[in-house]
Amino acid sequence: MDLSTRYLGLQLSNPLLAGASPMVDDLDWVRRLEDAGVAAIVMHSLFEEQITREQLGTVLDMELHADSFAEALSYFPQPQEFRLGPETYLEQVRRIKAAVKVPVIASLNGTTPAGWLDYAKLIEQAGADALELNVYYLATHPWETGEAVERRTLESVRTVKHEVKIPVAVKLSPFYSSLAHLAKQMDDLGADGLVLFNRFYQPDIDVEALEVVPSLKLSDSSELLLRLRWLAILSGHVKGSLAVSGGVHTPLDAIKAVMAGADAVQLVSALLIHGAGHLKTLRDGIAAWMEEHEYVSLEQMHASMSHQNSPNPQALERANYMRILQGWKP
Ligand SMILES: Cc1cc2nc3c(=O)[nH]c(=O)nc-3n(C[C@H](O)[C@H](O)[C@H](O)COP(=O)(O)O)c2cc1C
């Protein structure tokens, strides 16, 4: 069974990647992932604030947050709380590259196009095969327009693409008013791939202690549905690759993502829950299902459920929305 795929111009033996997480801070984990057949490894993000704190002694964009700067400073983790500082991050890229043969994708997380993006070049020099730009940003300022947020994000992509020759993927959130338009603009800037989606952490409230409780819950397969929809919409409209991140736990989850248009399937929660060996379970499960359904290659089923086959995706989405609401039987 041919499970090979191309992602960000990299030829991969199968579509299963370890997504960005602290898993790869531990070289034992990295080797276990390779032994279990991972196709490529995404490192956790190096954060803009880590770099700017080191370079400039500042944390946030001063103009945006001038009034509340001192207070804002106190919210951020201290340097010792980050797993890897900027220098150790580069060192970890080198270590992982020396430890395994599979491609290594580093990750930068930030929201402003500024000097910190020089790190993209250093990451490339450290040997990363590609770079994922994770643009996690929650727009909370009532005076900040969606257009301004998008402009900054696009500018970051442009800057990184200018800095490096290695392929660049952008890990997006689903919360844009016109995601298809933004994705197209990223594609036009030369983004080599889009990762759908990063996952916003959602703090809870402890009503007794009157405290906000930060929580990071692992995903389940229900989170995949939002990704499937957007893969299906974007597939065929962007030149770059598409990867899914979020909610892939079973062989069928991965198959659905590929059918919707994913070239690569990133896994974090499933690997944290079941261990690296889960990669083999998934690969075997995908191959068995394909054999049973007479597919000979991943390519054959890739994007078979994408909206590119529909002449009017807008009408299709709206018609399905109305049908599902009208069809509900109490
Ligand atoms: C403990 C943990 C740490 C993570 N760290 C990062 C990170 O540094 N950068 C990033 O882009 N995503 C990070 N993520 C998000 C994952 O890469 C992934 O997008 C998300 O968990 C959804 O995928 P899943 O359903 O396979 O878990 C992290 C997730 C977890 C659970």
The ligand as a Tripos MOL2 file, in Angstrom:
@<TRIPOS>MOLECULE
LIG
   31    33     1     0     0
SMALL
NO_CHARGES

@<TRIPOS>ATOM
      1 C1          1.0250   20.1030   25.8010 C.3       1 LIG1
      2 C2          0.8290   20.7560   24.4590 C.ar      1 LIG1
      3 C3          1.7640   21.6840   24.0020 C.ar      1 LIG1
      4 C4          1.6000   22.3030   22.7560 C.ar      1 LIG1
      5 N1          2.5400   23.1970   22.3170 N.ar      1 LIG1
      6 C5          2.3810   23.7690   21.0870 C.ar      1 LIG1
      7 C6          3.3740   24.6490   20.5650 C.ar      1 LIG1
      8 O1          4.4000   24.9240   21.1870 O.2       1 LIG1
      9 N2          3.1500   25.1850   19.3490 N.ar      1 LIG1
     10 C7          2.0420   24.9130   18.6050 C.ar      1 LIG1
     11 O2          1.8980   25.4140   17.4850 O.2       1 LIG1
     12 N3          1.0830   24.0800   19.0840 N.ar      1 LIG1
     13 C8          1.2340   23.4970   20.2890 C.ar      1 LIG1
     14 N4          0.2850   22.6510   20.7550 N.ar      1 LIG1
     15 C9         -0.9160   22.4090   19.9280 C.3       1 LIG1
     16 C10        -0.7460   21.1310   19.1030 C.3       1 LIG1
     17 O3          0.3470   21.2280   18.2010 O.3       1 LIG1
     18 C11        -2.0030   20.7980   18.2920 C.3       1 LIG1
     19 O4         -2.2610   21.8430   17.3620 O.3       1 LIG1
     20 C12        -3.2390   20.6370   19.1680 C.3       1 LIG1
     21 O5         -2.9420   19.8750   20.3310 O.3       1 LIG1
     22 C13        -4.3570   19.9350   18.3950 C.3       1 LIG1
     23 O6         -3.9220   18.6890   17.9180 O.3       1 LIG1
     24 P1         -4.3520   17.2970   18.6540 P.3       1 LIG1
     25 O7         -5.8190   17.2110   18.6100 O.co2     1 LIG1
     26 O8         -3.6540   16.2320   17.8380 O.co2     1 LIG1
     27 O9         -3.8310   17.3810   20.0520 O.co2     1 LIG1
     28 C14         0.4460   22.0020   21.9840 C.ar      1 LIG1
     29 C15        -0.4880   21.0780   22.4550 C.ar      1 LIG1
     30 C16        -0.3030   20.4420   23.6690 C.ar      1 LIG1
     31 C17        -1.3200   19.4350   24.1310 C.3       1 LIG1
@<TRIPOS>BOND
     1     1     2 1
     2     2     3 ar
     3     2    30 ar
     4     3     4 ar
     5     4     5 ar
     6     4    28 ar
     7     5     6 ar
     8     6     7 ar
     9     6    13 1
    10     7     8 2
    11     7     9 ar
    12     9    10 ar
    13    10    11 2
    14    10    12 ar
    15    12    13 ar
    16    13    14 ar
    17    14    15 1
    18    14    28 ar
    19    15    16 1
    20    16    17 1
    21    16    18 1
    22    18    19 1
    23    18    20 1
    24    20    21 1
    25    20    22 1
    26    22    23 1
    27    23    24 1
    28    24    25 2
    29    24    26 1
    30    24    27 1
    31    28    29 ar
    32    29    30 ar
    33    30    31 1
@<TRIPOS>SUBSTRUCTURE
     1 LIG1         1 GROUP 0 **** ****
